[in-house]
């Protein structure tokens, strides 16, 4: 009975990941050999991980990346004139912290969209908010934003 009340209170406090991890610990006989501090640490880690994952999911959804599966780890350098050192430098997202922009140009089919979405996903992973826009949609949005002061 105490377990159910505890889980209910955790869910009321919106600590759902802790509640789920707590129930998992209750079912796992090997967790009884752990100290209180170890078990509590595992519960807190579960909650932190769940919150970070929810935040990342929210940032990726808000970014509206055209290719949501694009990531820098999947970038194919063969046949493209991409500088690996430059891509690694861009992956640090220092350019975001320095309030700089990236403009990707090139002929059709070279992977501009993939690269842009991969850089956007990397920035989201590092905790930055991202918005993906192509030029035909960006300029009218900038004009409207300038007009209404946003």
C-alpha positions as CSV (number, residue, x, y, z in Angstrom):
1,X,0.0,0.0,0.0
2,X,2.8,2.4,0.8
3,X,4.4,1.8,-2.6
4,X,1.1,2.7,-4.4
5,X,0.8,5.9,-2.4
6,X,4.4,6.9,-3.1
7,X,4.1,6.3,-6.8
8,X,0.8,8.3,-6.8
9,X,2.5,11.2,-5.1
10,X,5.5,11.1,-7.5
11,X,3.1,11.2,-10.4
12,X,1.2,14.1,-8.8
13,X,4.5,15.9,-8.5
14,X,5.2,15.1,-12.2
15,X,8.1,12.9,-11.4
16,X,7.0,10.1,-13.7
17,X,10.4,8.8,-14.6
18,X,11.2,8.5,-10.9
19,X,7.9,6.7,-10.3
20,X,8.6,4.3,-13.1
21,X,12.2,3.7,-12.0
22,X,11.0,3.1,-8.4
23,X,8.5,0.5,-9.6
24,X,11.3,-1.2,-11.6
25,X,13.5,-1.2,-8.5
26,X,10.7,-2.7,-6.4
27,X,10.4,-5.6,-8.9
28,X,14.1,-6.2,-9.3
29,X,15.5,-8.3,-6.4
30,X,19.1,-7.3,-7.2
31,X,18.3,-3.7,-6.3
32,X,17.8,-4.6,-2.6
33,X,21.6,-5.1,-2.3
34,X,22.2,-1.5,-3.2
35,X,22.4,1.2,-0.6
36,X,19.8,3.9,-0.2
37,X,22.1,6.5,-1.7
38,X,22.8,4.3,-4.8
39,X,19.1,3.6,-5.3
40,X,18.2,7.3,-4.9
41,X,21.0,8.3,-7.3
42,X,19.6,5.9,-9.9
43,X,16.1,7.4,-9.5
44,X,17.4,10.9,-9.9
45,X,19.4,9.9,-12.9
46,X,16.3,8.3,-14.5
47,X,14.4,11.5,-14.0
48,X,17.1,13.7,-15.4
49,X,17.6,11.5,-18.4
50,X,13.8,11.5,-19.1
51,X,13.7,15.3,-18.8
52,X,16.7,15.8,-21.2
53,X,15.1,13.4,-23.7
54,X,11.8,15.3,-23.5
55,X,13.5,18.6,-24.0
56,X,15.5,17.3,-27.0
57,X,12.3,15.8,-28.5
58,X,10.6,19.2,-28.1
59,X,13.5,21.2,-29.6
60,X,13.6,18.8,-32.6
61,X,9.9,19.1,-33.1
62,X,10.0,22.9,-32.9
63,X,12.9,23.0,-35.3
64,X,10.7,21.5,-38.1
65,X,13.7,20.0,-39.8
66,X,12.9,18.8,-43.3
67,X,15.0,15.6,-42.7
68,X,14.4,14.7,-39.1
69,X,16.7,11.6,-39.4
70,X,19.7,13.6,-40.7
71,X,22.7,13.6,-38.3
72,X,26.3,14.4,-38.8
73,X,27.4,10.9,-38.0
74,X,25.7,9.7,-41.2
75,X,27.3,12.4,-43.4
76,X,28.8,10.8,-46.5
77,X,32.0,12.6,-47.5
78,X,32.7,10.5,-50.6
79,X,32.1,12.3,-53.8
80,X,31.5,15.6,-52.0
81,X,33.9,18.4,-51.6
82,X,33.4,18.7,-47.8
83,X,36.2,19.6,-45.5
84,X,36.0,17.1,-42.6
85,X,37.8,19.5,-40.3
86,X,35.3,22.3,-41.0
87,X,32.3,19.9,-40.4
88,X,33.9,18.8,-37.1
89,X,34.3,22.5,-36.1
90,X,30.7,23.3,-37.0
91,X,29.6,20.2,-35.0
92,X,30.9,21.9,-31.8
93,X,28.2,24.6,-32.4
94,X,30.6,27.3,-31.4
95,X,29.1,29.3,-34.3
96,X,25.8,29.4,-32.4
97,X,27.3,30.7,-29.2
98,X,29.1,33.4,-31.3
99,X,25.8,34.4,-32.9
100,X,26.9,33.5,-36.4
101,X,24.9,32.0,-39.2
102,X,25.6,29.3,-41.7
103,X,24.6,29.6,-45.4
104,X,24.9,26.4,-47.4
105,X,25.0,26.8,-51.2
106,X,25.6,24.5,-54.1
107,X,23.9,22.8,-57.0
108,X,20.9,20.6,-56.8
109,X,21.4,17.2,-55.2
110,X,24.7,17.7,-53.4
111,X,23.1,17.4,-49.9
112,X,22.6,20.9,-48.7
113,X,19.3,20.0,-47.0
114,X,20.8,17.0,-45.3
115,X,23.8,19.0,-44.1
116,X,21.6,21.8,-42.8
117,X,19.3,19.4,-41.0
118,X,22.2,17.5,-39.6
119,X,23.8,20.7,-38.2
120,X,20.3,21.7,-36.8
121,X,20.0,18.3,-35.1
122,X,23.5,18.7,-33.6
123,X,22.6,22.1,-32.2
124,X,19.4,20.7,-30.7
125,X,21.4,17.9,-29.0
126,X,23.6,20.6,-27.5
127,X,20.6,22.4,-26.0
128,X,20.1,25.2,-28.6
129,X,16.8,26.1,-30.2
130,X,16.7,25.7,-33.9
131,X,14.4,26.7,-36.7
132,X,14.9,25.3,-40.3
133,X,13.8,27.5,-43.2
134,X,14.6,27.5,-46.9
135,X,15.2,30.9,-48.5
136,X,11.8,31.2,-50.3
137,X,10.1,31.0,-46.9
138,X,12.7,32.8,-44.9
139,X,12.6,36.2,-46.6
140,X,8.8,36.7,-46.3
141,X,9.0,35.7,-42.6
142,X,11.9,38.2,-42.0
143,X,9.9,40.9,-43.7
144,X,6.9,40.2,-41.5
145,X,9.0,40.0,-38.4
146,X,10.7,43.3,-39.3
147,X,7.3,44.9,-39.9
148,X,5.8,43.9,-36.5
149,X,9.0,44.3,-34.5
150,X,9.6,40.7,-33.6
